Amino acid sequence: MTNRIPGDRKGWRDHSASSASGRLHARYVDVSPTGGNVGGPCPPAPLSRFRTRVSETGNRSRRERERAKRLESSAERPPETLGARGVAAGDNVALATTGDHNNVDVDGDIVGGDQLKFTENKYYLPTEEAPIPWPLRLGAIPLTATAFQPRPQLRAAIDASATRTHVLSGGGGVGKSQLAAAYATEAVADEVDLVLWVPATESAQVISLYAHAARLVRAPGVTGDSPEADAEAFLSWTATTTRRWLIVLDNVGDPAALTPWWPTGASGRVLATSRTQDARLTGGGRVRVTVDLYASDECIAFLETRLAGEACTR
């Protein structure tokens, strides 16, 4: 049973506390464990507790009013964008940048609601490639030997033929590579777009240099993943390009292994050297040019030039 304590308001004792937010009324009820008025009235709570509660309630109300005012103000204000790259949106805002390895700098504050998520997606645009530095030179052309003899008859046989591929065939030391080097040096002086000197003793050397050349000329289909595939792309390029080119296959050692790697094309020439007389060096539009020892007049010219270079006289 509850006992009311006589007070100012119909049997209820009224205690009041003042605060900055107004006046707080508190009523106390005396409740005894046994239903009687044993312990007397409950003592009133300290006023500091009421002041604290009133203060917290007032602060919360003030924050809610300020938040409502901000929301009302933002709803009435039209979206604004600052700068050339400003973005104004409602619920979702996305920032997209393009370019290669660009940094994104945000000058200001990023304000979100309950959930603010950042998602980074990188898109790299290919940069513009530099132009190909024509003419291209690949491989080491041998230096001209002392007292080199140009052997005009052999050179005329090469130039007069409509065939685009010639094989200089003969024994060791007869000057095959020197003739090919002279031909390549003239092509360089004539600014032929591509001059490629390939040591062709093994097919692997040929494939490797073809793949390298394919990357230099940016042949379609080049990936860099497979030397054989890139070498094939290079052969496709020689067959279709309008650029002038010269490819020297020096000292072909295995004609059978080289069979799939002979370049073709209307705008270029192929000059090969080999000691072998294998029939597989010919065919497919290739012509053999036999290189033999010096003729008598070539021997005399060679000796005179060589001795003059050594400061010798007869």
C-alpha positions in Angstrom: 0.0 0.0 0.0 1.2 3.4 -0.9 1.1 6.2 1.7 0.8 9.7 0.4 2.7 12.3 2.3 0.7 15.4 3.0 2.0 18.2 0.9 1.2 21.3 -1.0 -0.7 19.6 -3.9 -3.4 17.2 -2.6 -1.3 15.0 -0.5 1.8 15.0 -2.7 4.9 16.8 -1.6 6.1 19.1 -4.3 9.8 19.9 -4.7 11.0 22.1 -7.5 14.3 22.9 -9.1 15.2 25.7 -11.4 17.5 25.6 -14.4 18.3 27.5 -17.4 15.8 25.6 -19.4 12.8 26.2 -17.1 11.3 24.8 -14.0 11.2 21.1 -13.2 8.6 19.7 -10.8 9.2 16.5 -9.0 6.8 14.6 -6.8 8.0 12.0 -4.3 6.1 9.0 -3.1 6.9 7.3 0.2 6.7 3.6 -0.2 7.4 1.3 2.8 8.3 -2.3 2.3 5.4 -3.4 4.4 2.9 -1.0 3.2 3.2 1.3 6.3 4.8 4.6 6.8 7.8 3.1 8.6 10.8 5.0 7.4 9.1 8.3 6.8 9.1 10.2 3.5 11.8 9.5 0.9 14.4 12.2 0.9 14.3 14.4 -2.1 17.1 13.8 -4.7 19.8 16.4 -4.9 19.1 19.3 -7.2 22.4 18.8 -9.0 20.9 15.6 -10.6 17.9 17.5 -11.9 20.1 20.2 -13.3 22.2 17.7 -15.1 19.2 16.0 -16.6 17.7 19.3 -17.6 21.0 20.4 -19.1 21.4 17.2 -21.2 17.8 17.5 -22.4 18.3 21.1 -23.4 21.5 20.4 -25.3 19.9 17.5 -27.2 17.0 19.7 -28.1 19.3 22.4 -29.3 21.3 20.0 -31.4 18.1 18.6 -33.0 16.9 22.1 -33.8 20.3 23.1 -35.4 20.3 19.8 -37.4 16.8 20.5 -38.7 17.8 24.0 -39.6 20.8 22.7 -41.6 18.7 20.2 -43.4 16.1 22.8 -44.2 18.8 25.2 -45.5 20.5 22.5 -47.6 17.2 21.5 -49.1 16.3 25.0 -50.2 19.8 25.8 -51.5 20.4 24.8 -55.2 23.4 22.5 -55.9 26.7 24.3 -56.4 29.9 23.1 -58.1 33.2 24.8 -57.4 35.8 24.8 -60.2 35.9 23.1 -63.5 35.8 19.7 -61.9 33.2 20.3 -59.2 30.6 17.7 -58.6 27.2 18.2 -56.9 24.8 15.3 -56.4 22.2 14.0 -54.1 22.5 10.5 -52.6 25.4 9.3 -54.7 28.6 11.0 -55.7 31.2 9.5 -58.1 34.5 10.9 -58.9 36.1 9.6 -62.1 39.5 10.4 -63.5 41.2 9.3 -66.6 44.9 9.2 -67.6 47.9 7.2 -66.9 48.9 6.9 -63.2 47.2 10.2 -62.1 46.8 11.3 -58.5 43.5 12.7 -57.3 43.7 15.5 -54.7 40.6 16.8 -52.9 40.9 20.3 -51.5 38.2 20.6 -48.8 36.0 18.4 -46.7 34.2 15.2 -47.6 31.0 14.9 -45.6 28.8 11.8 -45.6 25.8 10.5 -43.7 25.6 7.2 -41.9 27.5 5.3 -44.6 30.4 6.8 -46.5 32.1 4.5 -49.0 35.1 5.0 -51.2 35.6 2.8 -54.2 38.8 3.1 -56.3 38.7 2.0 -59.9 41.8 2.5 -62.0 41.5 2.9 -65.7 44.8 3.5 -67.7 44.6 4.9 -71.1 47.4 3.9 -73.5 49.9 6.7 -74.0 50.7 7.8 -77.6 53.6 5.9 -79.0 56.6 7.8 -80.4 57.0 7.5 -84.1 59.3 4.8 -85.5 62.8 6.3 -86.1 63.2 5.3 -89.7 65.6 4.2 -91.1 66.2 1.2 -88.9 69.5 -0.8 -88.6 69.6 -4.1 -86.8 72.5 -6.5 -86.7 76.3 -5.9 -87.1 77.4 -5.5 -90.7 81.0 -6.6 -91.0 83.6 -4.0 -91.8 85.0 -4.0 -95.3 88.2 -6.0 -95.6 91.5 -4.5 -96.6 91.9 -4.4 -100.4 88.3 -5.5 -100.9 87.4 -6.3 -104.5 83.9 -5.3 -105.5 83.7 -8.0 -108.2 81.4 -6.1 -110.5 80.3 -9.2 -112.6 78.7 -10.8 -109.6 77.1 -7.5 -108.5 75.7 -7.1 -112.0 74.2 -10.6 -111.9 72.4 -9.7 -108.7 71.2 -6.3 -109.8 70.0 -7.4 -113.3 67.8 -10.2 -112.0 64.2 -9.6 -111.3 64.4 -12.1 -108.5 64.1 -10.6 -105.0 66.2 -13.3 -103.2 69.7 -14.3 -104.1 72.0 -16.9 -102.4 75.7 -16.3 -102.7 77.1 -19.9 -102.6 80.8 -21.0 -102.6 83.6 -22.3 -100.5 85.0 -20.7 -97.4 87.1 -17.5 -97.8 86.0 -16.6 -101.3 84.4 -13.3 -100.2 80.7 -14.2 -100.0 80.1 -12.3 -96.7 82.3 -9.4 -97.9 80.1 -9.0 -101.0 76.9 -9.1 -98.9 78.4 -6.6 -96.4 79.2 -4.2 -99.3 75.7 -4.6 -100.6 74.3 -3.8 -97.1 76.6 -0.8 -96.6 75.3 0.7 -99.9 71.7 0.1 -98.7 72.5 2.0 -95.5 74.0 4.9 -97.5 70.9 4.8 -99.7 68.7 5.2 -96.6 66.8 2.0 -97.1 64.1 1.9 -94.4 65.2 -1.4 -92.8 68.6 -3.1 -93.1 68.7 -6.3 -91.1 71.9 -8.4 -90.8 71.2 -11.9 -89.5 73.8 -14.5 -88.6 71.9 -17.6 -90.0 74.0 -20.5 -88.8 71.1 -21.7 -86.7 67.4 -21.0 -87.2 67.0 -19.9 -83.5 69.2 -16.9 -84.3 67.0 -16.0 -87.3 63.8 -16.3 -85.3 65.2 -14.2 -82.5 66.3 -11.3 -84.8 63.0 -11.5 -86.7 61.1 -11.2 -83.5 63.2 -8.2 -82.5 62.7 -6.6 -85.9 58.9 -7.1 -85.6 58.8 -5.1 -82.4 60.9 -2.3 -84.0 58.7 -2.0 -87.0 55.6 -2.6 -84.8 54.3 -5.4 -87.0 50.6 -6.2 -86.5 50.1 -9.1 -84.2 53.3 -8.7 -82.2 52.8 -9.7 -78.5 56.2 -10.4 -77.2 55.0 -13.7 -75.7 56.3 -16.0 -78.4 59.4 -15.4 -80.6 58.1 -17.7 -83.3 54.8 -15.9 -83.4 56.5 -12.5 -83.5 58.9 -13.8 -86.2 55.9 -14.8 -88.3 54.4 -11.4 -87.8 57.6 -9.9 -89.1 57.4 -12.0 -92.3 53.8 -10.9 -92.8 55.0 -7.3 -92.4 57.7 -7.7 -95.1 55.2 -9.3 -97.4 52.8 -6.3 -97.2 54.7 -3.2 -96.4 55.7 -0.5 -98.8 58.8 0.3 -96.9 62.1 -0.6 -98.5 64.0 -3.3 -96.7 67.1 -5.5 -97.1 67.6 -8.7 -95.1 71.0 -10.5 -95.2 71.1 -14.1 -94.0 74.8 -14.7 -93.5 76.2 -18.2 -93.5 73.1 -20.3 -93.7 74.0 -23.6 -92.1 70.8 -25.7 -92.2 68.7 -24.9 -95.3 65.9 -27.3 -94.2 65.5 -25.5 -90.8 65.4 -22.1 -92.6 62.7 -23.2 -95.1 59.8 -21.5 -93.3 61.8 -18.3 -92.6 62.6 -16.9 -96.0 61.2 -13.3 -96.3 59.1 -12.3 -99.2 57.8 -8.9 -100.4 57.8 -6.7 -103.4 59.5 -3.7 -101.7 62.5 -5.6 -100.3 65.4 -7.9 -101.1 67.0 -10.9 -99.5 70.7 -11.7 -99.8 72.0 -15.0 -98.3 75.4 -16.6 -98.1 76.2 -20.2 -97.6 78.9 -22.8 -98.2 76.5 -25.5 -98.9 75.3 -26.5 -102.4 72.0 -27.8 -101.0 69.2 -27.7 -103.6 66.8 -26.4 -100.9 68.6 -23.1 -101.0 67.0 -22.5 -104.4 63.3 -22.8 -105.4 60.5 -20.7 -104.1 61.8 -17.8 -106.2 65.4 -17.9 -104.9 68.4 -17.8 -107.3 71.8 -19.1 -106.6 74.9 -17.0 -107.5 78.1 -19.0 -107.4 81.1 -17.2 -105.9 84.4 -18.6 -106.8 88.1 -17.6 -106.4 89.4 -14.3 -107.8 90.0 -14.1 -111.5 93.5 -13.2 -112.6 92.8 -9.4 -112.9 91.1 -9.4 -109.5 94.1 -11.1 -108.0 96.5 -8.5 -109.4 94.2 -5.7 -108.2 94.0 -7.2 -104.7 97.8 -7.5 -104.4 98.4 -4.0 -105.6 95.9 -2.5 -103.2 97.1 -4.6 -100.3 100.8 -3.8 -100.9 100.1 -0.1 -101.3 98.4 -0.2 -98.0 101.4 -1.8 -96.4 103.7 0.9 -98.0 105.5 -1.7 -100.1 106.8 -1.1 -103.7 107.8 -3.6 -106.4 
